[in-house]
Amino acid sequence: MNRETLTRLYDFTGRTALITGGAGILGGEMACALAGMGANVAILDRDPALADRLMDRLRSGPGRALVVAGDVLKPESLAQAEAKVRAEFGPVDTLINAAGGNRPDATTTPDKTFFDLLPEALRGVFDLNILGTMLPCQVFGRGMAERGTGVILNVSSMNAFRPLTRIAAYSAAKAAVSNFTQWLAVYMAQTYGPNIRVNAIAPGFFLTDQNRYLLTDAQTGDLTPRGQQIISHTPLGRFGEPEDLLGAVLWLLSDAARFVTGIVVPIDGGFSAYSGV
């Protein structure tokens, strides 16, 4: 395979990608990368104004960008967003499920044990992460099934491989995302054809709005004891930067990975490989 052919594998011109939670730190980085590779990118978020910080970057690439309001837990909201994107760009052929996160009230602390966590807090984390992945796959995956082609990329977590202390609901929910990724990969390929692929990435520790309060001190910015422990167990010795996701993301979305489906790729600086000794 020559250089020109390899380069074409990563040309997303003419493809339409929708990213749930696309106004977030990680989803936003993926959106800008895809626009820079020529894709038409639709950012779906409950608060479209959060994407304002990305617009200059999105408009600088050869691809086009659209921001649509949508709630990943409301099928009718997703259906309305799908219609808007289809009218602007055509059918969605690439779906990234980046919406997700944890909640402080679903997290144990020295003053709040597991037995104190309220059902509505636990349910909220489960719904956002697993239903918030499954429902977009239903709405946007239906068109892929009808056409017999498409790519879905879910965002799991290192917690799915190795559950972390304090965040029981989030760890369990992300484990469900990994399991669902494998299930959907088999279902789509066997039922609707081998040109529909479903994979996931499992980021390690990236500073986001959801975990910053656990890993850094709000006043000083210094690492908390938990943050220090994570760094000491990460062989590369740092938290991930959003752009560290892009190599794996672009590979899994591209035709370079056309024989890859049903996998969950860790992007964790070696955290999952380190035994602690």
N, C-alpha and C positions, 0 to 999 in steps of 0.2 A: 504494500500500500504506500503510495507516494505522499509527499507533503501536501499537495493540493487536495487530495482525497481526504486525508486526515483533518485538514482545516475545515473542509466542508461539513464534516461530522458535527462540528460545533457551531455551525451557522444556523441560527434559529429564525431566519427571515421567513415571514409568512405564517409562523406558528402563533397561536393564541394561548397564552398562559394566564391562568387565574390563580391568585395566591390569597388564601384566607389568612386573616391576621397579617396582611401584607403591609400594614403601616407600622408594625412592630420593628424592633431592632434587627432580628434575624430575618424575618419575612421581607423587610424593606431592602436589605442587602441583596437578597435573592432577586427581588423585583428589578433593582437597578442593574444587576449583572445580566439578566435576561434581556432587558431593553437594550443594553449595550451590545448584545449578541444578535440584535435584529428582531427579537420577538415583539409581538403586540402583547402588552402586559396589563392585566386588570387586577387592581388591588381591591380586595373586599375587606371592609372593616366596619364595625358597628359605629365608629366615629370617623367618617371620611376626612375630617379636618386634620387628623393625626398624620395623614400622608403629605401635608403641605411641605414638611421639611425635606421630602424626597423629590419634589417636582422638578427642581433645577437639574438634578442628576438624571432623572428619568427622561427629560426632554432633550438632554445632550446626546443621547444615543440614537442609533439609526431606527430603533423600534419606537412604537407609539405606546402611550400610557393612558389608562382610564382608571378613575377611582369610583367605586360604587359602594353604596351603603348595603350592608347585609349582616344578618345574624346567623351564625352557623348552627344555632339551635332551633331555628324556625324555617321549616321547609318552604313555606310560602315566600319568605324573604329571600331565600336562596333562588327560588324559581324566578322571582322578579329580577334579581341580579343577573341570572343566566340570560334572560331575555334582552336585557340592556347590553350585555357584552356581545351577544350574538348579533344584535342590530348594528353595533359599532364595528366589530372585528370579524364576525363570523363565529362558527362553533368553537367552543373550548376544546383543544386537543391536549392540553397539558394542565394538570391540576396539582398544586402544592398545598397541602393542608398544614399551614404553619400556625393556625390559631390554637391556643392552649395556654396552660399556666397553672400555678398553684395559688392558694389563698392563705393569708395569715391565720384565719380562723379554722383552717384545716391542718394546722401545723402544731405539733406538740412543743411545749416550752417547759422550763423548770416549774412554772406555775400552772401549766395546763397539760394534763396527762392524756394519753390516748382515750381513756374512758370518759374524758370531758368533751371530746370533739362531737359537735352536734351533727345530726343526720343531714340537715340542710347544707352544712359546710362540706361534708364529705360528698354529698350528691352533686353539689355545684362543681367540684373538681372533676368528678367522674363525667358529668354531662359535658363540660367544656372540652375535655381532652378526648374522650372516646366517642360520644355522640357527635361532638363537634368535628370529628373526622369522618364518621360514618355517613352522616346526613349529606355533606357536600359530595361524597363519593356517589351517593344515590342520585343527586340532582345533576351533577356535571358528568358523572360516569355513564348516565343513561345514553347520552348522545354518543359517547365513545363506543358503547355496546352496539348501538344502531349502525354506526359507521364501520365498526370492526377495527378501529385503530385509536390509540391514545396512550398517554403516560400519566400515571398518578404517583406522586411522591409524598409520603406521609412523614411527619416529624415525630419520632419517638424520643427517647432519652436514654442516657447512660443508666438512669434509675431503673429502666426496664431490665437491664442485665444484672445490676447489683443494687438492690434497694437500699436507699440511704436512710439514716436515722431522721426522725422528726417528721418526714413527709410521706406518711403511709398511703394516703389517698392518691397523691400524685404519682408515686412509684407504681402502685397497682394499676392506675389508669394508663400510664405509659406502657406497662407490660401488655395491657389489653390492646393498645395501638399496634405494638409489634406483632402480636398474634393475629390481629385483624388484617394487617398488611399481608401476611403469608396466606391467610384464608382467601382474601380478595384476589391476590395474584393468581392462585389456582383457579378460582371460580371464573374470572374474566377470561383467562387463557383457554380453559376447557369449554366454556359455554359460548364465548363470543369471538374467539380466535387468538392466535399467537401474536398478533400485532398490538395487543393491549398489555402493557406491563405495569406492575405495581411494586414499588420498593419503598424503603424508608431510610432516613438517616437517624442516628442516635447521637446528638451532640452531648459532649461532656459538659464542662463547666464554663459557660459564657456568662458574663455579667449582663443581666437584663433587668428590666423594671420589676419583674416578679421575684428575683432572688437576691437583688442587691442588699436588701435589709438583712439577709441571712449571712452574707459573705463579707460585707464591709461595714464599718462603723459610720453611721450617718453624720456624726459631728466631725470626725477626724479624717475619714476616708481610709483609715488603716484596716487591714484585714482583721476580721473577727477570729476567735479561736477556731471556728468551723472553717473559715476561709483559709487560715494557715494550714489546717490539717489537710484540706483538699490539695493545696499546692504541694505539700510535702509528699503526697501520694500521686502526683502527676509528673512522670519522668521528664516531660518537656519544661516543667517548672513555671508555668504561667496559666492564666485563664485563656480561653479561646477568644479570638477576635472574630467578628461576624464574617469577614472575608475568608476566614479559614474553612468555612463551609463550602465555598464555591466550587472547588475542584471536584468534590464528590457529587454535589448537586448537578453541575453541568454534565458530568459524565453519565449519571443515572438518567437524566432527561434526554440525552442525546442518542443518536443511532450508534454511537460507539459502544453502548450498553444494550444493543438490541437482543442479545441472548441472556440478559440478566433480568430476572424477576423473582420476587418473593424473598429478597434479602434485606437485612437491616445493617447498615454500615456505621460502625462507631467512628466518631470524630472527636477524640477525647484526649489527645496529647499523651496517650499511653496509659491513662488511668486504669482501663480494664485489664491491662497486661501486668500491672504491678501488684505483687503480693504483699508489699509492705516491708519486705526484708531483702 
